[in-house]
């Protein structure tokens, strides 16, 4: 193996490892976005369940994990919502529903963008792997 081939091989190997690391990070970002979106959709489903309910009405409330609790509606037109850093606000059910729909839409767009970047990175990884295989195939072992 010539020194030039060795340098090319080392660079390709380094590039491959960097892209693999980025792919892993990108996949983790996609998973976080998907989990957060699923959580928000569950919240939106609960708000939709509250629509048309009367004060004092008993309902089964989904608390996640396919678990439901029996609850009594105290104020169907107002909800308390966490907005981050331990801060909660009270708002109308309609406002909360609109906010969730906007946030879910934003997250879905972000997921699509991140997915596209992931696909591009995956294509780059495949290209580097192919070049590595070609280079390895052209190298002659000592004694050949």
C-alpha positions as a Markdown table, in Angstrom:
| # | Residue | x | y | z |
|---|---|---|---|---|
| 1 | Unk | 0.0 | 0.0 | 0.0 |
| 2 | Unk | 1.4 | 3.4 | -1.0 |
| 3 | Unk | 1.5 | 6.2 | 1.4 |
| 4 | Unk | -1.0 | 8.1 | -0.7 |
| 5 | Unk | -3.4 | 5.2 | -0.5 |
| 6 | Unk | -2.9 | 4.9 | 3.2 |
| 7 | Unk | -3.7 | 8.6 | 3.7 |
| 8 | Unk | -6.9 | 8.3 | 1.5 |
| 9 | Unk | -7.9 | 5.2 | 3.5 |
| 10 | Unk | -7.4 | 7.0 | 6.8 |
| 11 | Unk | -9.3 | 10.0 | 5.7 |
| 12 | Unk | -12.2 | 7.9 | 4.4 |
| 13 | Unk | -12.3 | 5.9 | 7.6 |
| 14 | Unk | -12.2 | 9.1 | 9.7 |
| 15 | Unk | -15.0 | 10.6 | 7.6 |
| 16 | Unk | -17.0 | 7.4 | 7.9 |
| 17 | Unk | -16.8 | 7.4 | 11.7 |
| 18 | Unk | -17.8 | 11.1 | 11.9 |
| 19 | Unk | -20.8 | 10.5 | 9.7 |
| 20 | Unk | -21.8 | 7.4 | 11.8 |
| 21 | Unk | -21.6 | 9.6 | 14.9 |
| 22 | Unk | -23.8 | 12.3 | 13.2 |
| 23 | Unk | -26.3 | 9.7 | 12.1 |
| 24 | Unk | -26.6 | 8.4 | 15.6 |
| 25 | Unk | -27.2 | 12.0 | 16.9 |
| 26 | Unk | -29.7 | 12.7 | 14.1 |
| 27 | Unk | -31.6 | 9.5 | 14.9 |
| 28 | Unk | -31.8 | 10.5 | 18.6 |
| 29 | Unk | -33.1 | 13.9 | 17.6 |
| 30 | Unk | -35.8 | 12.3 | 15.5 |
| 31 | Unk | -36.8 | 10.0 | 18.3 |
| 32 | Unk | -37.1 | 13.0 | 20.8 |
| 33 | Unk | -39.2 | 15.0 | 18.3 |
| 34 | Unk | -41.4 | 11.9 | 17.7 |
| 35 | Unk | -41.8 | 11.3 | 21.5 |
| 36 | Unk | -42.7 | 14.9 | 22.2 |
| 37 | Unk | -45.2 | 15.0 | 19.3 |
| 38 | Unk | -46.8 | 11.8 | 20.6 |
| 39 | Unk | -47.1 | 13.3 | 24.0 |
| 40 | Unk | -48.7 | 16.5 | 22.7 |
| 41 | Unk | -51.1 | 14.6 | 20.6 |
| 42 | Unk | -52.2 | 12.7 | 23.7 |
| 43 | Unk | -52.8 | 16.0 | 25.4 |
| 44 | Unk | -54.8 | 17.2 | 22.4 |
| 45 | Unk | -56.9 | 14.1 | 22.5 |
| 46 | Unk | -57.7 | 14.8 | 26.1 |
| 47 | Unk | -58.8 | 18.4 | 25.3 |
| 48 | Unk | -61.0 | 17.1 | 22.5 |
| 49 | Unk | -62.5 | 14.7 | 25.0 |
| 50 | Unk | -63.4 | 17.6 | 27.2 |
| 51 | Unk | -65.2 | 19.4 | 24.4 |
| 52 | Unk | -68.9 | 19.3 | 25.0 |
| 53 | Unk | -68.6 | 17.9 | 28.5 |
| 54 | Unk | -70.6 | 19.4 | 31.3 |
| 55 | Unk | -69.3 | 20.5 | 34.7 |
| 56 | Unk | -69.7 | 17.6 | 37.2 |
| 57 | Unk | -69.9 | 15.0 | 34.4 |
| 58 | Unk | -67.9 | 11.8 | 35.0 |
| 59 | Unk | -65.5 | 10.7 | 32.3 |
| 60 | Unk | -62.7 | 8.2 | 31.8 |
| 61 | Unk | -59.5 | 10.2 | 31.4 |
| 62 | Unk | -56.5 | 8.7 | 29.5 |
| 63 | Unk | -53.4 | 9.2 | 31.6 |
| 64 | Unk | -51.1 | 7.4 | 29.2 |
| 65 | Unk | -49.8 | 3.9 | 28.9 |
| 66 | Unk | -53.3 | 2.6 | 28.1 |
| 67 | Unk | -54.4 | 3.6 | 31.6 |
| 68 | Unk | -57.6 | 5.5 | 32.3 |
| 69 | Unk | -58.9 | 7.0 | 35.5 |
| 70 | Unk | -62.4 | 8.0 | 36.3 |
| 71 | Unk | -62.6 | 11.7 | 36.8 |
| 72 | Unk | -65.2 | 14.4 | 37.3 |
| 73 | Unk | -65.1 | 17.5 | 35.1 |
| 74 | Unk | -64.7 | 20.5 | 37.3 |
| 75 | Unk | -64.2 | 23.2 | 34.7 |
| 76 | Unk | -64.4 | 22.0 | 31.1 |
| 77 | Unk | -63.7 | 25.4 | 29.6 |
| 78 | Unk | -60.4 | 26.0 | 31.5 |
| 79 | Unk | -57.1 | 24.1 | 31.7 |
| 80 | Unk | -53.8 | 24.5 | 33.4 |
| 81 | Unk | -50.8 | 24.0 | 31.1 |
| 82 | Unk | -47.1 | 23.8 | 31.8 |
| 83 | Unk | -45.1 | 26.1 | 29.5 |
| 84 | Unk | -41.6 | 25.2 | 30.8 |
| 85 | Unk | -39.2 | 25.8 | 33.6 |
| 86 | Unk | -41.9 | 24.9 | 36.2 |
| 87 | Unk | -44.2 | 27.7 | 35.0 |
| 88 | Unk | -47.9 | 26.9 | 34.5 |
| 89 | Unk | -50.6 | 29.0 | 33.0 |
| 90 | Unk | -54.4 | 28.8 | 33.0 |
| 91 | Unk | -56.1 | 29.2 | 29.7 |
| 92 | Unk | -59.2 | 28.3 | 27.9 |
| 93 | Unk | -59.6 | 24.8 | 26.5 |
| 94 | Unk | -60.0 | 26.4 | 23.0 |
| 95 | Unk | -56.7 | 28.4 | 23.4 |
| 96 | Unk | -54.8 | 25.4 | 24.7 |
| 97 | Unk | -56.1 | 23.3 | 21.8 |
| 98 | Unk | -55.0 | 25.9 | 19.3 |
| 99 | Unk | -51.6 | 26.2 | 20.9 |
| 100 | Unk | -51.1 | 22.4 | 20.9 |
| 101 | Unk | -52.2 | 22.2 | 17.2 |
| 102 | Unk | -49.6 | 24.9 | 16.2 |
| 103 | Unk | -46.9 | 23.2 | 18.3 |
| 104 | Unk | -47.6 | 19.8 | 16.8 |
| 105 | Unk | -47.6 | 21.3 | 13.3 |
| 106 | Unk | -44.2 | 22.9 | 14.0 |
| 107 | Unk | -42.8 | 19.7 | 15.3 |
| 108 | Unk | -44.0 | 17.7 | 12.3 |
| 109 | Unk | -42.3 | 20.2 | 10.0 |
| 110 | Unk | -39.1 | 19.9 | 12.1 |
| 111 | Unk | -39.3 | 16.1 | 11.9 |
| 112 | Unk | -39.6 | 16.2 | 8.1 |
| 113 | Unk | -36.6 | 18.5 | 7.9 |
| 114 | Unk | -34.6 | 16.3 | 10.3 |
| 115 | Unk | -35.6 | 13.2 | 8.3 |
| 116 | Unk | -34.4 | 14.8 | 5.1 |
| 117 | Unk | -31.0 | 15.6 | 6.7 |
| 118 | Unk | -30.8 | 12.1 | 8.0 |
| 119 | Unk | -31.4 | 10.7 | 4.5 |
| 120 | Unk | -28.7 | 12.9 | 3.1 |
| 121 | Unk | -26.3 | 11.9 | 5.8 |
| 122 | Unk | -27.2 | 8.2 | 5.2 |
| 123 | Unk | -26.4 | 8.6 | 1.5 |
| 124 | Unk | -23.1 | 10.2 | 2.3 |
| 125 | Unk | -22.3 | 7.3 | 4.6 |
| 126 | Unk | -23.1 | 4.8 | 1.9 |
| 127 | Unk | -20.9 | 6.8 | -0.6 |
| 128 | Unk | -18.0 | 6.7 | 1.8 |
| 129 | Unk | -18.4 | 3.0 | 2.6 |
| 130 | Unk | -18.5 | 2.3 | -1.1 |
| 131 | Unk | -15.3 | 4.3 | -1.7 |
| 132 | Unk | -13.6 | 2.4 | 1.2 |
| 133 | Unk | -14.6 | -0.9 | -0.3 |
| 134 | Unk | -13.4 | 0.1 | -3.7 |
| 135 | Unk | -10.0 | 1.2 | -2.3 |
| 136 | Unk | -9.7 | -1.9 | -0.3 |
| 137 | Unk | -10.4 | -4.0 | -3.4 |
| 138 | Unk | -7.7 | -2.2 | -5.4 |
| 139 | Unk | -5.0 | -2.7 | -2.8 |
| 140 | Unk | -2.8 | -5.7 | -3.2 |
| 141 | Unk | -1.7 | -7.7 | -0.3 |
| 142 | Unk | 2.0 | -8.4 | 0.0 |
| 143 | Unk | 3.0 | -11.5 | -2.0 |
| 144 | Unk | 0.2 | -11.1 | -4.5 |
